[in-house]
Amino acid sequence: MNKKIGFISSIIITCMVAIFLICLIVSLIIKNAFTENLSFGVCTILSWAWVAVTCVYSCYVKKEHSATAKIAIATAIIYSTLVSIVYFTQLTTVLYKSVDEKILQAFSFTVAGSWLFNIDLLGYGLLSISTFFVGLPLQPQNKIDKALKLLLMLHGMFFVCMFVPILPLPSTNQGIGGTIALICWCLFFLPICILSTLHFKNLKNVENLNTNQ
């Protein structure tokens, strides 16, 4: 069952990142509310599925790596909670403009430097930490696992994004720069999702090295 959950969850995050990437590319050509709201929805589902993926990875770590597995799960849960609040707010309060205009500006994700925009960056910084601690105890069994471990740990470098709102950087018009940055992130993270799917597909039905045993 653990293997099946990991496989299905990995397929879900692969699909979600792929759809998000398509929405970003479309947004470079034409701005429309549908793809923007769709991207909010798929990123929410992505965060839930990633929590499931980290839980399954934790089932196959050795006892001496139990702390890393727990850190990966904990940071994944915080990441999912933060971005779920951000995107659910966009799909409800912001979409239907159910609050005062000034409050709406603070809630709007599309405004760079806004409160929820910064919370979103914090969330993805925690996702990066989660991927690092998923990759750290991973024991490669083949070339796929070796590539997966490397990408998971390299993705940990993206944790710096959470510090961007703290730095005294000059305010600029985000333009397409932010969209291009997200496209680059998708192109980096998508292989991680695909390799995770292959990892669980090829995983032997061995007894879990559950840290509680």
TORNULO-218787 format. One record per atom (N, C-alpha, C): residue in three letters; atom name; x, y, z. Coordinates in steps of 0.05 Angstrom, whole numbers, plus 5000, padded with zeros to 4 digits. Layout:
% TORNULO-218787
(guza "Ala" "CA" (X Y Z))
...
//
This chain:
% TORNULO-218787
(guza "Met" "N" (5016 4976 5000))
(guza "Met" "CA" (5000 5000 5000))
(guza "Met" "C" (5017 5025 5000))
(guza "Asn" "N" (5039 5025 5016))
(guza "Asn" "CA" (5057 5049 5016))
(guza "Asn" "C" (5068 5055 4989))
(guza "Lys" "N" (5077 5034 4975))
(guza "Lys" "CA" (5088 5037 4948))
(guza "Lys" "C" (5067 5049 4929))
(guza "Lys" "N" (5042 5039 4931))
(guza "Lys" "CA" (5021 5048 4914))
(guza "Lys" "C" (5014 5078 4919))
(guza "Ile" "N" (5013 5085 4945))
(guza "Ile" "CA" (5008 5113 4952))
(guza "Ile" "C" (5030 5131 4941))
(guza "Gly" "N" (5055 5123 4945))
(guza "Gly" "CA" (5077 5138 4935))
(guza "Gly" "C" (5076 5142 4905))
(guza "Phe" "N" (5069 5120 4890))
(guza "Phe" "CA" (5068 5121 4861))
(guza "Phe" "C" (5046 5140 4852))
(guza "Ile" "N" (5022 5137 4863))
(guza "Ile" "CA" (4999 5153 4855))
(guza "Ile" "C" (5004 5183 4862))
(guza "Ser" "N" (5015 5188 4886))
(guza "Ser" "CA" (5020 5215 4894))
(guza "Ser" "C" (5041 5228 4876))
(guza "Ser" "N" (5061 5213 4868))
(guza "Ser" "CA" (5081 5223 4850))
(guza "Ser" "C" (5070 5230 4822))
(guza "Ile" "N" (5051 5213 4813))
(guza "Ile" "CA" (5038 5219 4788))
(guza "Ile" "C" (5022 5245 4790))
(guza "Ile" "N" (5009 5249 4813))
(guza "Ile" "CA" (4993 5273 4817))
(guza "Ile" "C" (5011 5298 4817))
(guza "Ile" "N" (5034 5297 4831))
(guza "Ile" "CA" (5051 5321 4831))
(guza "Ile" "C" (5063 5326 4804))
(guza "Thr" "N" (5068 5305 4789))
(guza "Thr" "CA" (5078 5308 4761))
(guza "Thr" "C" (5058 5322 4744))
(guza "Cys" "N" (5033 5313 4746))
(guza "Cys" "CA" (5011 5326 4730))
(guza "Cys" "C" (5007 5355 4738))
(guza "Met" "N" (5007 5360 4764))
(guza "Met" "CA" (5002 5387 4774))
(guza "Met" "C" (5024 5406 4765))
(guza "Val" "N" (5049 5398 4766))
(guza "Val" "CA" (5071 5415 4758))
(guza "Val" "C" (5069 5420 4727))
(guza "Ala" "N" (5062 5399 4712))
(guza "Ala" "CA" (5060 5402 4683))
(guza "Ala" "C" (5037 5421 4676))
(guza "Ile" "N" (5015 5419 4689))
(guza "Ile" "CA" (4993 5438 4684))
(guza "Ile" "C" (5000 5466 4692))
(guza "Phe" "N" (5014 5469 4715))
(guza "Phe" "CA" (5023 5495 4723))
(guza "Phe" "C" (5042 5508 4703))
(guza "Leu" "N" (5060 5491 4692))
(guza "Leu" "CA" (5079 5500 4672))
(guza "Leu" "C" (5064 5510 4647))
(guza "Ile" "N" (5044 5495 4638))
(guza "Ile" "CA" (5028 5503 4615))
(guza "Ile" "C" (5014 5530 4620))
(guza "Cys" "N" (5003 5533 4644))
(guza "Cys" "CA" (4989 5558 4652))
(guza "Cys" "C" (5008 5582 4651))
(guza "Leu" "N" (5033 5578 4660))
(guza "Leu" "CA" (5053 5599 4660))
(guza "Leu" "C" (5061 5607 4631))
(guza "Ile" "N" (5064 5587 4614))
(guza "Ile" "CA" (5071 5592 4586))
(guza "Ile" "C" (5048 5608 4572))
(guza "Val" "N" (5024 5599 4578))
(guza "Val" "CA" (5000 5613 4566))
(guza "Val" "C" (4999 5642 4575))
(guza "Ser" "N" (5006 5646 4601))
(guza "Ser" "CA" (5004 5673 4612))
(guza "Ser" "C" (5025 5692 4599))
(guza "Leu" "N" (5046 5681 4587))
(guza "Leu" "CA" (5065 5698 4573))
(guza "Leu" "C" (5054 5708 4547))
(guza "Ile" "N" (5034 5693 4536))
(guza "Ile" "CA" (5022 5700 4511))
(guza "Ile" "C" (4997 5717 4514))
(guza "Ile" "N" (4980 5708 4533))
(guza "Ile" "CA" (4956 5723 4538))
(guza "Ile" "C" (4948 5720 4568))
(guza "Lys" "N" (4939 5742 4580))
(guza "Lys" "CA" (4931 5742 4608))
(guza "Lys" "C" (4901 5735 4609))
(guza "Asn" "N" (4894 5715 4624))
(guza "Asn" "CA" (4866 5708 4628))
(guza "Asn" "C" (4862 5696 4656))
(guza "Ala" "N" (4838 5701 4666))
(guza "Ala" "CA" (4832 5693 4694))
(guza "Ala" "C" (4831 5663 4697))
(guza "Phe" "N" (4823 5649 4676))
(guza "Phe" "CA" (4820 5619 4678))
(guza "Phe" "C" (4847 5606 4684))
(guza "Thr" "N" (4868 5611 4669))
(guza "Thr" "CA" (4893 5598 4674))
(guza "Thr" "C" (4905 5607 4700))
(guza "Glu" "N" (4900 5632 4708))
(guza "Glu" "CA" (4911 5642 4733))
(guza "Glu" "C" (4898 5627 4756))
(guza "Asn" "N" (4872 5624 4756))
(guza "Asn" "CA" (4858 5610 4777))
(guza "Asn" "C" (4864 5580 4777))
(guza "Leu" "N" (4867 5569 4752))
(guza "Leu" "CA" (4874 5541 4750))
(guza "Leu" "C" (4901 5536 4763))
(guza "Ser" "N" (4920 5554 4759))
(guza "Ser" "CA" (4947 5551 4770))
(guza "Ser" "C" (4946 5551 4801))
(guza "Phe" "N" (4928 5568 4812))
(guza "Phe" "CA" (4924 5568 4841))
(guza "Phe" "C" (4914 5541 4851))
(guza "Gly" "N" (4895 5530 4836))
(guza "Gly" "CA" (4883 5504 4844))
(guza "Gly" "C" (4903 5481 4842))
(guza "Val" "N" (4918 5480 4820))
(guza "Val" "CA" (4936 5457 4817))
(guza "Val" "C" (4959 5459 4837))
(guza "Cys" "N" (4968 5483 4844))
(guza "Cys" "CA" (4990 5486 4863))
(guza "Cys" "C" (4981 5478 4891))
(guza "Thr" "N" (4955 5482 4897))
(guza "Thr" "CA" (4944 5473 4922))
(guza "Thr" "C" (4944 5442 4924))
(guza "Ile" "N" (4935 5429 4903))
(guza "Ile" "CA" (4935 5400 4902))
(guza "Ile" "C" (4963 5389 4903))
(guza "Leu" "N" (4981 5403 4889))
(guza "Leu" "CA" (5010 5396 4889))
(guza "Leu" "C" (5020 5394 4918))
(guza "Ser" "N" (5014 5414 4934))
(guza "Ser" "CA" (5024 5415 4961))
(guza "Ser" "C" (5013 5392 4978))
(guza "Trp" "N" (4988 5385 4974))
(guza "Trp" "CA" (4976 5362 4989))
(guza "Trp" "C" (4990 5336 4981))
(guza "Ala" "N" (4994 5332 4955))
(guza "Ala" "CA" (5006 5308 4945))
(guza "Ala" "C" (5035 5305 4954))
(guza "Trp" "N" (5049 5328 4956))
(guza "Trp" "CA" (5077 5327 4965))
(guza "Trp" "C" (5079 5317 4994))
(guza "Val" "N" (5060 5325 5011))
(guza "Val" "CA" (5059 5315 5038))
(guza "Val" "C" (5057 5285 5038))
(guza "Ala" "N" (5040 5274 5021))
(guza "Ala" "CA" (5037 5245 5019))
(guza "Ala" "C" (5063 5232 5009))
(guza "Val" "N" (5076 5244 4990))
(guza "Val" "CA" (5101 5234 4979))
(guza "Val" "C" (5122 5232 5001))
(guza "Thr" "N" (5125 5253 5017))
(guza "Thr" "CA" (5145 5254 5038))
(guza "Thr" "C" (5139 5233 5059))
(guza "Cys" "N" (5114 5228 5065))
(guza "Cys" "CA" (5106 5208 5084))
(guza "Cys" "C" (5115 5180 5075))
(guza "Val" "N" (5110 5175 5049))
(guza "Val" "CA" (5118 5149 5038))
(guza "Val" "C" (5148 5146 5037))
(guza "Tyr" "N" (5163 5166 5030))
(guza "Tyr" "CA" (5192 5165 5030))
(guza "Tyr" "C" (5202 5158 5058))
(guza "Ser" "N" (5189 5169 5079))
(guza "Ser" "CA" (5197 5165 5106))
(guza "Ser" "C" (5194 5136 5115))
(guza "Cys" "N" (5177 5121 5101))
(guza "Cys" "CA" (5172 5093 5108))
(guza "Cys" "C" (5196 5075 5100))
(guza "Tyr" "N" (5213 5085 5083))
(guza "Tyr" "CA" (5235 5069 5073))
(guza "Tyr" "C" (5263 5078 5082))
(guza "Val" "N" (5264 5094 5103))
(guza "Val" "CA" (5290 5103 5113))
(guza "Val" "C" (5298 5086 5136))
(guza "Lys" "N" (5324 5084 5140))
(guza "Lys" "CA" (5334 5069 5163))
(guza "Lys" "C" (5331 5085 5189))
(guza "Lys" "N" (5332 5071 5211))
(guza "Lys" "CA" (5326 5083 5237))
(guza "Lys" "C" (5344 5107 5243))
(guza "Glu" "N" (5370 5105 5235))
(guza "Glu" "CA" (5388 5127 5241))
(guza "Glu" "C" (5382 5152 5225))
(guza "His" "N" (5364 5150 5205))
(guza "His" "CA" (5356 5173 5189))
(guza "His" "C" (5328 5183 5196))
(guza "Ser" "N" (5318 5174 5219))
(guza "Ser" "CA" (5290 5180 5226))
(guza "Ser" "C" (5286 5210 5229))
(guza "Ala" "N" (5306 5224 5240))
(guza "Ala" "CA" (5303 5253 5244))
(guza "Ala" "C" (5300 5268 5217))
(guza "Thr" "N" (5316 5260 5197))
(guza "Thr" "CA" (5314 5273 5171))
(guza "Thr" "C" (5286 5268 5159))
(guza "Ala" "N" (5276 5244 5162))
(guza "Ala" "CA" (5249 5238 5151))
(guza "Ala" "C" (5228 5255 5165))
(guza "Lys" "N" (5230 5258 5191))
(guza "Lys" "CA" (5210 5274 5206))
(guza "Lys" "C" (5212 5304 5198))
(guza "Ile" "N" (5236 5314 5194))
(guza "Ile" "CA" (5240 5342 5186))
(guza "Ile" "C" (5227 5346 5158))
(guza "Ala" "N" (5231 5327 5140))
(guza "Ala" "CA" (5220 5329 5113))
(guza "Ala" "C" (5190 5330 5114))
(guza "Ile" "N" (5177 5314 5131))
(guza "Ile" "CA" (5148 5314 5134))
(guza "Ile" "C" (5138 5340 5146))
(guza "Ala" "N" (5152 5348 5168))
(guza "Ala" "CA" (5143 5372 5182))
(guza "Ala" "C" (5144 5397 5165))
(guza "Thr" "N" (5166 5400 5150))
(guza "Thr" "CA" (5168 5424 5132))
(guza "Thr" "C" (5149 5422 5109))
(guza "Ala" "N" (5143 5397 5100))
(guza "Ala" "CA" (5124 5394 5078))
(guza "Ala" "C" (5096 5402 5088))
(guza "Ile" "N" (5089 5395 5112))
(guza "Ile" "CA" (5063 5402 5123))
(guza "Ile" "C" (5060 5432 5126))
(guza "Ile" "N" (5081 5445 5136))
(guza "Ile" "CA" (5080 5474 5139))
(guza "Ile" "C" (5077 5488 5112))
(guza "Tyr" "N" (5093 5478 5093))
(guza "Tyr" "CA" (5092 5488 5065))
(guza "Tyr" "C" (5064 5486 5054))
(guza "Ser" "N" (5052 5462 5057))
(guza "Ser" "CA" (5025 5457 5046))
(guza "Ser" "C" (5004 5475 5060))
(guza "Thr" "N" (5007 5478 5086))
(guza "Thr" "CA" (4988 5495 5100))
(guza "Thr" "C" (4989 5524 5091))
(guza "Leu" "N" (5014 5535 5088))
(guza "Leu" "CA" (5017 5563 5080))
(guza "Leu" "C" (5007 5568 5052))
(guza "Val" "N" (5015 5551 5033))
(guza "Val" "CA" (5007 5556 5005))
(guza "Val" "C" (4977 5550 5001))
(guza "Ser" "N" (4966 5532 5016))
(guza "Ser" "CA" (4937 5526 5014))
(guza "Ser" "C" (4921 5551 5023))
(guza "Ile" "N" (4930 5564 5044))
(guza "Ile" "CA" (4917 5589 5053))
(guza "Ile" "C" (4919 5610 5032))
(guza "Val" "N" (4943 5613 5020))
(guza "Val" "CA" (4948 5633 4999))
(guza "Val" "C" (4930 5629 4975))
(guza "Tyr" "N" (4930 5605 4965))
(guza "Tyr" "CA" (4915 5599 4940))
(guza "Tyr" "C" (4885 5598 4945))
(guza "Phe" "N" (4877 5587 4968))
(guza "Phe" "CA" (4848 5586 4974))
(guza "Phe" "C" (4837 5615 4977))
(guza "Thr" "N" (4854 5633 4988))
(guza "Thr" "CA" (4846 5661 4990))
(guza "Thr" "C" (4842 5673 4962))
(guza "Gln" "N" (4860 5666 4943))
(guza "Gln" "CA" (4858 5677 4916))
(guza "Gln" "C" (4832 5667 4902))
(guza "Leu" "N" (4825 5642 4908))
(guza "Leu" "CA" (4802 5630 4894))
(guza "Leu" "C" (4775 5637 4908))
(guza "Thr" "N" (4777 5650 4930))
(guza "Thr" "CA" (4752 5657 4945))
(guza "Thr" "C" (4751 5688 4949))
(guza "Thr" "N" (4765 5697 4969))
(guza "Thr" "CA" (4764 5725 4977))
(guza "Thr" "C" (4772 5744 4954))
(guza "Val" "N" (4795 5738 4942))
(guza "Val" "CA" (4805 5756 4920))
(guza "Val" "C" (4788 5754 4895))
(guza "Leu" "N" (4781 5729 4888))
(guza "Leu" "CA" (4766 5725 4863))
(guza "Leu" "C" (4739 5739 4864))
(guza "Tyr" "N" (4725 5737 4887))
(guza "Tyr" "CA" (4699 5749 4889))
(guza "Tyr" "C" (4698 5776 4902))
(guza "Lys" "N" (4723 5787 4909))
(guza "Lys" "CA" (4726 5814 4920))
(guza "Lys" "C" (4707 5818 4943))
(guza "Ser" "N" (4709 5801 4962))
(guza "Ser" "CA" (4690 5801 4985))
(guza "Ser" "C" (4699 5818 5008))
(guza "Val" "N" (4721 5833 5005))
(guza "Val" "CA" (4731 5850 5026))
(guza "Val" "C" (4737 5878 5014))
(guza "Asp" "N" (4744 5896 5032))
(guza "Asp" "CA" (4750 5924 5023))
(guza "Asp" "C" (4774 5924 5004))
(guza "Glu" "N" (4775 5943 4986))
(guza "Glu" "CA" (4795 5944 4965))
(guza "Glu" "C" (4823 5945 4977))
(guza "Lys" "N" (4827 5960 4998))
(guza "Lys" "CA" (4854 5962 5010))
(guza "Lys" "C" (4863 5935 5022))
(guza "Ile" "N" (4844 5921 5034))
(guza "Ile" "CA" (4850 5895 5045))
(guza "Ile" "C" (4856 5876 5022))
(guza "Leu" "N" (4841 5879 5000))
(guza "Leu" "CA" (4844 5862 4976))
(guza "Leu" "C" (4872 5864 4965))
(guza "Gln" "N" (4884 5888 4965))
(guza "Gln" "CA" (4911 5892 4955))
(guza "Gln" "C" (4931 5876 4971))
(guza "Ala" "N" (4927 5874 4997))
(guza "Ala" "CA" (4945 5858 5014))
(guza "Ala" "C" (4942 5829 5009))
(guza "Phe" "N" (4917 5820 5003))
(guza "Phe" "CA" (4911 5792 4999))
(guza "Phe" "C" (4918 5783 4970))
(guza "Ser" "N" (4921 5801 4952))
(guza "Ser" "CA" (4925 5794 4924))
(guza "Ser" "C" (4953 5782 4920))
(guza "Phe" "N" (4954 5757 4910))
(guza "Phe" "CA" (4979 5744 4905))
(guza "Phe" "C" (4994 5756 4882))
(guza "Thr" "N" (4980 5768 4863))
(guza "Thr" "CA" (4992 5778 4839))
(guza "Thr" "C" (5008 5804 4844))
(guza "Val" "N" (5005 5816 4867))
(guza "Val" "CA" (5020 5840 4874))
(guza "Val" "C" (5046 5832 4888))
(guza "Ala" "N" (5068 5835 4874))
(guza "Ala" "CA" (5094 5828 4885))
(guza "Ala" "C" (5100 5844 4911))
(guza "Gly" "N" (5107 5830 4932))
(guza "Gly" "CA" (5113 5844 4957))
(guza "Gly" "C" (5089 5845 4976))
(guza "Ser" "N" (5066 5836 4966))
(guza "Ser" "CA" (5042 5836 4984))
(guza "Ser" "C" (5046 5815 5005))
(guza "Trp" "N" (5029 5817 5025))
(guza "Trp" "CA" (5031 5799 5048))
(guza "Trp" "C" (5030 5769 5040))
(guza "Leu" "N" (5009 5762 5025))
(guza "Leu" "CA" (5007 5734 5017))
(guza "Leu" "C" (5027 5725 4996))
(guza "Phe" "N" (5037 5744 4980))
(guza "Phe" "CA" (5059 5738 4962))
(guza "Phe" "C" (5084 5729 4977))
(guza "Asn" "N" (5089 5744 4999))
(guza "Asn" "CA" (5112 5737 5016))
(guza "Asn" "C" (5108 5711 5030))
(guza "Ile" "N" (5084 5706 5039))
(guza "Ile" "CA" (5077 5680 5052))
(guza "Ile" "C" (5082 5657 5033))
(guza "Asp" "N" (5075 5662 5008))
(guza "Asp" "CA" (5078 5641 4987))
(guza "Asp" "C" (5108 5635 4984))
(guza "Leu" "N" (5125 5655 4983))
(guza "Leu" "CA" (5153 5651 4981))
(guza "Leu" "C" (5164 5635 5005))
(guza "Leu" "N" (5154 5641 5028))
(guza "Leu" "CA" (5162 5627 5052))
(guza "Leu" "C" (5154 5597 5049))
(guza "Gly" "N" (5130 5592 5039))
(guza "Gly" "CA" (5121 5565 5035))
(guza "Gly" "C" (5140 5549 5016))
(guza "Tyr" "N" (5147 5561 4994))
(guza "Tyr" "CA" (5164 5547 4975))
(guza "Tyr" "C" (5193 5545 4985))
(guza "Gly" "N" (5201 5562 5003))
(guza "Gly" "CA" (5227 5559 5016))
(guza "Gly" "C" (5226 5534 5033))
(guza "Leu" "N" (5204 5530 5047))
(guza "Leu" "CA" (5201 5506 5064))
(guza "Leu" "C" (5199 5480 5047))
(guza "Leu" "N" (5186 5483 5024))
(guza "Leu" "CA" (5186 5460 5005))
(guza "Leu" "C" (5214 5452 4998))
(guza "Ser" "N" (5231 5471 4993))
(guza "Ser" "CA" (5259 5466 4985))
(guza "Ser" "C" (5273 5451 5008))
(guza "Ile" "N" (5269 5460 5032))
(guza "Ile" "CA" (5281 5447 5055))
(guza "Ile" "C" (5271 5418 5057))
(guza "Ser" "N" (5245 5414 5052))
(guza "Ser" "CA" (5233 5388 5052))
(guza "Ser" "C" (5246 5369 5032))
(guza "Thr" "N" (5250 5379 5008))
(guza "Thr" "CA" (5262 5362 4987))
(guza "Thr" "C" (5290 5354 4994))
(guza "Phe" "N" (5305 5373 5007))
(guza "Phe" "CA" (5332 5367 5015))
(guza "Phe" "C" (5333 5344 5035))
(guza "Phe" "N" (5315 5345 5055))
(guza "Phe" "CA" (5314 5324 5075))
(guza "Phe" "C" (5301 5298 5066))
(guza "Val" "N" (5287 5299 5043))
(guza "Val" "CA" (5277 5275 5031))
(guza "Val" "C" (5301 5261 5017))
(guza "Gly" "N" (5317 5277 5003))
(guza "Gly" "CA" (5339 5266 4988))
(guza "Gly" "C" (5362 5257 5005))
(guza "Leu" "N" (5366 5270 5028))
(guza "Leu" "CA" (5390 5264 5044))
(guza "Leu" "C" (5392 5235 5052))
(guza "Pro" "N" (5370 5222 5062))
(guza "Pro" "CA" (5373 5194 5071))
(guza "Pro" "C" (5368 5173 5049))
(guza "Leu" "N" (5361 5184 5025))
(guza "Leu" "CA" (5354 5165 5003))
(guza "Leu" "C" (5378 5149 4994))
(guza "Gln" "N" (5375 5123 4993))
(guza "Gln" "CA" (5396 5105 4986))
(guza "Gln" "C" (5392 5095 4957))
(guza "Pro" "N" (5407 5106 4938))
(guza "Pro" "CA" (5403 5099 4910))
(guza "Pro" "C" (5407 5070 4904))
(guza "Gln" "N" (5389 5058 4889))
(guza "Gln" "CA" (5391 5030 4881))
(guza "Gln" "C" (5398 5028 4851))
(guza "Asn" "N" (5395 5050 4836))
(guza "Asn" "CA" (5400 5050 4808))
(guza "Asn" "C" (5405 5079 4798))
(guza "Lys" "N" (5408 5082 4772))
(guza "Lys" "CA" (5415 5109 4761))
(guza "Lys" "C" (5392 5128 4765))
(guza "Ile" "N" (5367 5118 4765))
(guza "Ile" "CA" (5344 5136 4769))
(guza "Ile" "C" (5345 5147 4797))
(guza "Asp" "N" (5351 5130 4817))
(guza "Asp" "CA" (5352 5139 4845))
(guza "Asp" "C" (5375 5159 4849))
(guza "Lys" "N" (5398 5154 4836))
(guza "Lys" "CA" (5421 5172 4838))
(guza "Lys" "C" (5414 5200 4828))
(guza "Ala" "N" (5400 5201 4805))
(guza "Ala" "CA" (5392 5227 4794))
(guza "Ala" "C" (5371 5240 4812))
(guza "Leu" "N" (5353 5224 4822))
(guza "Leu" "CA" (5332 5235 4840))
(guza "Leu" "C" (5344 5246 4865))
(guza "Lys" "N" (5363 5232 4878))
(guza "Lys" "CA" (5375 5242 4902))
(guza "Lys" "C" (5390 5268 4897))
(guza "Leu" "N" (5404 5270 4875))
(guza "Leu" "CA" (5419 5294 4868))
(guza "Leu" "C" (5401 5318 4864))
(guza "Leu" "N" (5379 5314 4849))
(guza "Leu" "CA" (5360 5336 4843))
(guza "Leu" "C" (5345 5344 4869))
(guza "Leu" "N" (5338 5325 4885))
(guza "Leu" "CA" (5324 5332 4910))
(guza "Leu" "C" (5341 5350 4928))
(guza "Met" "N" (5367 5343 4930))
(guza "Met" "CA" (5385 5358 4947))
(guza "Met" "C" (5392 5385 4935))
(guza "Leu" "N" (5396 5385 4908))
(guza "Leu" "CA" (5401 5411 4895))
(guza "Leu" "C" (5377 5430 4897))
(guza "His" "N" (5353 5419 4896))
(guza "His" "CA" (5329 5435 4899))
(guza "His" "C" (5328 5449 4926))
(guza "Gly" "N" (5342 5438 4945))
(guza "Gly" "CA" (5343 5450 4971))
(guza "Gly" "C" (5354 5479 4971))
(guza "Met" "N" (5370 5485 4950))
(guza "Met" "CA" (5382 5512 4948))
(guza "Met" "C" (5361 5533 4944))
(guza "Phe" "N" (5337 5525 4934))
(guza "Phe" "CA" (5316 5545 4930))
(guza "Phe" "C" (5305 5556 4956))
(guza "Phe" "N" (5314 5546 4979))
(guza "Phe" "CA" (5304 5556 5004))
(guza "Phe" "C" (5310 5586 5007))
(guza "Val" "N" (5329 5596 4992))
(guza "Val" "CA" (5336 5625 4994))
(guza "Val" "C" (5313 5643 4986))
(guza "Cys" "N" (5294 5632 4972))
(guza "Cys" "CA" (5272 5649 4962))
(guza "Cys" "C" (5256 5660 4986))
(guza "Met" "N" (5256 5646 5009))
(guza "Met" "CA" (5241 5656 5032))
(guza "Met" "C" (5253 5681 5044))
(guza "Phe" "N" (5279 5687 5038))
(guza "Phe" "CA" (5292 5710 5049))
(guza "Phe" "C" (5290 5735 5031))
(guza "Val" "N" (5280 5731 5006))
(guza "Val" "CA" (5277 5753 4988))
(guza "Val" "C" (5260 5776 4999))
(guza "Pro" "N" (5237 5771 5011))
(guza "Pro" "CA" (5221 5793 5022))
(guza "Pro" "C" (5234 5807 5046))
(guza "Ile" "N" (5254 5794 5059))
(guza "Ile" "CA" (5267 5806 5082))
(guza "Ile" "C" (5289 5826 5073))
(guza "Leu" "N" (5301 5820 5050))
(guza "Leu" "CA" (5323 5837 5041))
(guza "Leu" "C" (5313 5864 5032))
(guza "Pro" "N" (5329 5885 5037))
(guza "Pro" "CA" (5321 5912 5029))
(guza "Pro" "C" (5326 5918 4999))
(guza "Leu" "N" (5312 5902 4983))
(guza "Leu" "CA" (5315 5905 4954))
(guza "Leu" "C" (5296 5927 4944))
(guza "Pro" "N" (5305 5942 4923))
(guza "Pro" "CA" (5288 5963 4912))
(guza "Pro" "C" (5263 5951 4899))
(guza "Ser" "N" (5241 5965 4903))
(guza "Ser" "CA" (5216 5955 4891))
(guza "Ser" "C" (5217 5959 4861))
(guza "Thr" "N" (5209 5938 4846))
(guza "Thr" "CA" (5209 5940 4817))
(guza "Thr" "C" (5183 5928 4806))
(guza "Asn" "N" (5177 5934 4782))
(guza "Asn" "CA" (5154 5922 4769))
(guza "Asn" "C" (5161 5893 4761))
(guza "Gln" "N" (5146 5875 4771))
(guza "Gln" "CA" (5152 5847 4768))
(guza "Gln" "C" (5153 5839 4738))
(guza "Gly" "N" (5132 5849 4723))
(guza "Gly" "CA" (5131 5842 4694))
(guza "Gly" "C" (5131 5812 4689))
(guza "Ile" "N" (5145 5804 4668))
(guza "Ile" "CA" (5146 5775 4662))
(guza "Ile" "C" (5169 5761 4676))
(guza "Gly" "N" (5185 5776 4690))
(guza "Gly" "CA" (5208 5764 4704))
(guza "Gly" "C" (5200 5743 4723))
(guza "Gly" "N" (5179 5748 4739))
(guza "Gly" "CA" (5170 5728 4758))
(guza "Gly" "C" (5159 5703 4745))
(guza "Thr" "N" (5145 5707 4723))
(guza "Thr" "CA" (5134 5684 4708))
(guza "Thr" "C" (5156 5667 4697))
(guza "Ile" "N" (5177 5680 4685))
(guza "Ile" "CA" (5199 5665 4674))
(guza "Ile" "C" (5214 5649 4697))
(guza "Ala" "N" (5216 5662 4720))
(guza "Ala" "CA" (5229 5648 4743))
(guza "Ala" "C" (5214 5624 4751))
(guza "Leu" "N" (5187 5626 4750))
(guza "Leu" "CA" (5170 5603 4758))
(guza "Leu" "C" (5172 5581 4737))
(guza "Ile" "N" (5174 5589 4711))
(guza "Ile" "CA" (5178 5569 4690))
(guza "Ile" "C" (5204 5553 4694))
(guza "Cys" "N" (5225 5568 4701))
(guza "Cys" "CA" (5250 5555 4706))
(guza "Cys" "C" (5248 5536 4730))
(guza "Trp" "N" (5233 5544 4751))
(guza "Trp" "CA" (5229 5526 4774))
(guza "Trp" "C" (5214 5501 4765))
(guza "Cys" "N" (5194 5504 4749))
(guza "Cys" "CA" (5178 5481 4740))
(guza "Cys" "C" (5196 5461 4724))
(guza "Leu" "N" (5213 5472 4707))
(guza "Leu" "CA" (5231 5456 4691))
(guza "Leu" "C" (5251 5441 4709))
(guza "Phe" "N" (5257 5452 4732))
(guza "Phe" "CA" (5275 5439 4751))
(guza "Phe" "C" (5260 5418 4768))
(guza "Phe" "N" (5236 5425 4777))
(guza "Phe" "CA" (5221 5408 4795))
(guza "Phe" "C" (5207 5385 4781))
(guza "Leu" "N" (5200 5389 4755))
(guza "Leu" "CA" (5185 5368 4741))
(guza "Leu" "C" (5201 5342 4739))
(guza "Pro" "N" (5227 5343 4733))
(guza "Pro" "CA" (5243 5318 4733))
(guza "Pro" "C" (5242 5303 4760))
(guza "Ile" "N" (5242 5319 4781))
(guza "Ile" "CA" (5241 5307 4808))
(guza "Ile" "C" (5215 5291 4811))
(guza "Cys" "N" (5193 5302 4801))
(guza "Cys" "CA" (5167 5289 4802))
(guza "Cys" "C" (5167 5264 4786))
(guza "Ile" "N" (5177 5266 4761))
(guza "Ile" "CA" (5178 5242 4743))
(guza "Ile" "C" (5196 5220 4755))
(guza "Leu" "N" (5219 5228 4765))
(guza "Leu" "CA" (5237 5208 4777))
(guza "Leu" "C" (5226 5195 4802))
(guza "Ser" "N" (5210 5211 4817))
(guza "Ser" "CA" (5197 5199 4841))
(guza "Ser" "C" (5176 5178 4832))
(guza "Thr" "N" (5162 5184 4811))
(guza "Thr" "CA" (5143 5164 4800))
(guza "Thr" "C" (5157 5139 4792))
(guza "Leu" "N" (5180 5141 4778))
(guza "Leu" "CA" (5195 5118 4770))
(guza "Leu" "C" (5207 5103 4794))
(guza "His" "N" (5215 5119 4814))
(guza "His" "CA" (5227 5107 4838))
(guza "His" "C" (5207 5089 4852))
(guza "Phe" "N" (5182 5098 4855))
(guza "Phe" "CA" (5162 5082 4869))
(guza "Phe" "C" (5152 5059 4851))
(guza "Lys" "N" (5152 5064 4825))
(guza "Lys" "CA" (5144 5043 4806))
(guza "Lys" "C" (5164 5019 4807))
(guza "Asn" "N" (5189 5026 4809))
(guza "Asn" "CA" (5210 5005 4809))
(guza "Asn" "C" (5217 4995 4837))
(guza "Leu" "N" (5205 5007 4857))
(guza "Leu" "CA" (5212 4999 4885))
(guza "Leu" "C" (5204 4971 4890))
(guza "Lys" "N" (5223 4955 4900))
(guza "Lys" "CA" (5217 4927 4907))
(guza "Lys" "C" (5198 4925 4931))
(guza "Asn" "N" (5182 4906 4931))
(guza "Asn" "CA" (5163 4902 4953))
(guza "Asn" "C" (5177 4890 4977))
(guza "Val" "N" (5195 4906 4988))
(guza "Val" "CA" (5210 4897 5012))
(guza "Val" "C" (5196 4907 5037))
(guza "Glu" "N" (5203 4896 5059))
(guza "Glu" "CA" (5192 4905 5084))
(guza "Glu" "C" (5201 4933 5091))
(guza "Asn" "N" (5182 4950 5098))
(guza "Asn" "CA" (5189 4978 5104))
(guza "Asn" "C" (5208 4980 5127))
(guza "Leu" "N" (5227 4998 5125))
(guza "Leu" "CA" (5246 5003 5147))
(guza "Leu" "C" (5234 5025 5164))
(guza "Asn" "N" (5211 5020 5175))
(guza "Asn" "CA" (5197 5040 5190))
(guza "Asn" "C" (5212 5047 5215))
(guza "Thr" "N" (5216 5073 5220))
(guza "Thr" "CA" (5232 5082 5242))
(guza "Thr" "C" (5220 5076 5269))
(guza "Asn" "N" (5194 5069 5270))
(guza "Asn" "CA" (5181 5063 5295))
(guza "Asn" "C" (5184 5033 5303))
(guza "Gln" "N" (5195 5017 5285))
(guza "Gln" "CA" (5198 4989 5291))
(guza "Gln" "C" (5223 4984 5307))
//
